[in-house]
Amino acid sequence: MIKLENIHPLADFKRNAKAFVDRIKATKAPIVLTVNGKAEVVIQDAVAFQDMQNHIQCLKEELRAIKLQALKQDLAFGAQQLQQGDYIEYDDASTASLESKIKERGRQRLAQNPPL
């Protein structure tokens, strides 16, 4: 979260760039620069930025591993159901019904757990 004291007009930054850079280096806190009162740019210490990028990359890799594990579990469950004969065969006439059931379940899940 960016603190209010770290929001400044671009004109102030232009006049005191060295002081702003020194402050960013010392505090490691990003500064938001505004143009006409609207946030336009964020300036951040290079090391802090790289740390953030590394953290994001680690989170992406963790999420990928979690998704892969869930997919493997779903496939194993499906294979087990097939082996046990716990499935329904569909033909061309009943496929439309199946598709609508899947879409409805998807809508219900999205309503219960909206994406971030």
Secondary structure by P-SEA (a helix, b strand, c coil): cccccccccaaaaaacaaaaaaaaaaccbbbbbbcccccccccccaaaaaaaaaaaaaaaaaaaaaaaaaaaaaaaaaaaaaaaccbbbbcccaaaaaaaaaaaaaaaaaaacccc
